């Protein structure tokens, strides 16, 4: 049983890492300064410059995500960031790239691989490109890559 548990965690981490790597080019859409159409047809501002510390302070907070099943509550479960790279170009959207991991009821989780309106009381409505990770313990896992 212990081997299965370790294997599952390893597979989850590797799957998330692979998904994040594949989403890099697609996440570029969220770096633009223009508004994008949401799943509901309305427009909301995109994230133009959010630093990792802002998001780390929100871990555990609730967000509303407008998906295919309507709006549903998601919890910001974790923020993952790679080691700081001093050679990172200064003209990029942020100093430190990071991934935001959301979890929510698996039945209400959006399918991912597109831009969704995400709402939070202090951040307002923002457009985030969300990928769908492997479901875990009845929770749908979503991730947003901030490069």
GIWO-V392166 format. One record per residue. SS is DSSP state (2 for helix, 1 for strand, 0 for the rest). PHI is phi in degrees with one decimal (* if undefined). OMEGA is omega in whole degrees, 0 to 359 (999 if undefined). Layout:
BEGIN
ss->SS phi->PHI omega->OMEGA
ss->SS phi->PHI omega->OMEGA
END
This chain:
BEGIN
ss->0 phi->* omega->180
ss->2 phi->-62.9 omega->179
ss->2 phi->-62.2 omega->178
ss->2 phi->-61.8 omega->180
ss->2 phi->-64.4 omega->178
ss->2 phi->-63.4 omega->179
ss->2 phi->-61.8 omega->181
ss->2 phi->-66.3 omega->178
ss->2 phi->-64.5 omega->180
ss->2 phi->-61.6 omega->180
ss->2 phi->-63.4 omega->180
ss->2 phi->-63.3 omega->181
ss->2 phi->-64.6 omega->179
ss->2 phi->-63.8 omega->179
ss->2 phi->-64.2 omega->178
ss->2 phi->-66.0 omega->179
ss->2 phi->-64.4 omega->179
ss->2 phi->-63.7 omega->180
ss->2 phi->-63.4 omega->180
ss->2 phi->-63.9 omega->180
ss->2 phi->-64.7 omega->181
ss->2 phi->-72.9 omega->184
ss->2 phi->-83.3 omega->183
ss->2 phi->-48.5 omega->181
ss->2 phi->-63.6 omega->181
ss->2 phi->-73.7 omega->181
ss->2 phi->-71.4 omega->180
ss->2 phi->-59.3 omega->179
ss->2 phi->-61.5 omega->181
ss->2 phi->-78.7 omega->180
ss->2 phi->-91.2 omega->181
ss->0 phi->-73.0 omega->180
ss->0 phi->-92.8 omega->179
ss->0 phi->-93.7 omega->177
ss->0 phi->-85.0 omega->178
ss->1 phi->-117.6 omega->177
ss->1 phi->-71.5 omega->178
ss->0 phi->-91.2 omega->180
ss->0 phi->-63.2 omega->179
ss->0 phi->-90.7 omega->178
ss->0 phi->92.0 omega->179
ss->0 phi->-88.0 omega->178
ss->1 phi->-113.4 omega->177
ss->1 phi->-143.6 omega->181
ss->0 phi->-66.6 omega->175
ss->1 phi->-89.2 omega->177
ss->0 phi->-78.5 omega->181
ss->0 phi->-96.9 omega->178
ss->0 phi->-159.0 omega->175
ss->0 phi->-122.5 omega->180
ss->0 phi->-95.0 omega->186
ss->2 phi->-59.8 omega->182
ss->2 phi->-61.6 omega->177
ss->2 phi->-58.7 omega->183
ss->2 phi->-74.5 omega->178
ss->2 phi->-61.4 omega->178
ss->0 phi->-69.6 omega->181
ss->0 phi->-98.8 omega->179
ss->0 phi->-58.7 omega->183
ss->0 phi->96.3 omega->181
ss->0 phi->-77.5 omega->179
ss->1 phi->-95.7 omega->177
ss->1 phi->-129.1 omega->171
ss->1 phi->-102.4 omega->178
ss->1 phi->-116.2 omega->179
ss->1 phi->-87.1 omega->182
ss->1 phi->-111.8 omega->181
ss->0 phi->-63.8 omega->180
ss->0 phi->-93.0 omega->183
ss->1 phi->98.5 omega->180
ss->1 phi->-78.7 omega->179
ss->1 phi->-144.6 omega->181
ss->1 phi->-80.8 omega->175
ss->1 phi->-129.4 omega->177
ss->1 phi->-103.0 omega->173
ss->1 phi->-74.2 omega->188
ss->1 phi->-84.5 omega->184
ss->1 phi->-164.6 omega->171
ss->1 phi->-122.6 omega->178
ss->1 phi->-117.9 omega->178
ss->0 phi->-134.9 omega->176
ss->0 phi->-73.7 omega->176
ss->0 phi->-59.4 omega->180
ss->0 phi->-64.2 omega->180
ss->0 phi->-110.2 omega->181
ss->0 phi->-64.7 omega->179
ss->0 phi->-88.1 omega->180
ss->0 phi->-62.3 omega->181
ss->0 phi->-59.2 omega->183
ss->0 phi->-69.2 omega->184
ss->0 phi->-80.7 omega->177
ss->0 phi->-69.0 omega->187
ss->0 phi->-62.0 omega->180
ss->0 phi->-148.0 omega->181
ss->0 phi->-73.3 omega->186
ss->0 phi->-128.2 omega->175
ss->0 phi->-71.3 omega->177
ss->1 phi->-160.4 omega->177
ss->1 phi->-120.5 omega->176
ss->1 phi->-100.6 omega->180
ss->1 phi->-106.3 omega->177
ss->1 phi->-109.4 omega->171
ss->1 phi->-133.1 omega->183
ss->1 phi->-156.8 omega->178
ss->1 phi->-54.4 omega->185
ss->0 phi->-59.2 omega->181
ss->0 phi->-71.6 omega->183
ss->0 phi->-105.5 omega->183
ss->0 phi->-67.0 omega->177
ss->0 phi->-65.9 omega->182
ss->0 phi->-72.3 omega->177
ss->0 phi->83.6 omega->182
ss->0 phi->64.9 omega->175
ss->1 phi->-161.1 omega->181
ss->1 phi->-89.8 omega->180
ss->1 phi->-127.8 omega->173
ss->1 phi->-78.1 omega->180
ss->1 phi->-120.6 omega->185
ss->1 phi->-117.9 omega->175
ss->1 phi->-142.0 omega->183
ss->0 phi->-56.0 omega->181
ss->0 phi->-93.0 omega->181
ss->0 phi->-95.6 omega->182
ss->1 phi->76.4 omega->179
ss->1 phi->-98.4 omega->178
ss->1 phi->-131.7 omega->175
ss->1 phi->-95.5 omega->176
ss->1 phi->-129.8 omega->172
ss->1 phi->-80.6 omega->183
ss->1 phi->-111.8 omega->172
ss->1 phi->-103.1 omega->180
ss->1 phi->-103.3 omega->176
ss->0 phi->-88.6 omega->178
ss->0 phi->-72.1 omega->177
ss->0 phi->-62.5 omega->184
ss->1 phi->-143.1 omega->178
ss->0 phi->49.7 omega->178
ss->0 phi->77.1 omega->180
ss->1 phi->-111.7 omega->173
ss->1 phi->-82.2 omega->182
ss->1 phi->-105.5 omega->178
ss->1 phi->-122.4 omega->177
ss->1 phi->-136.7 omega->176
ss->1 phi->-123.2 omega->180
ss->1 phi->-96.7 omega->177
ss->1 phi->-108.8 omega->185
ss->0 phi->-99.5 omega->999
END
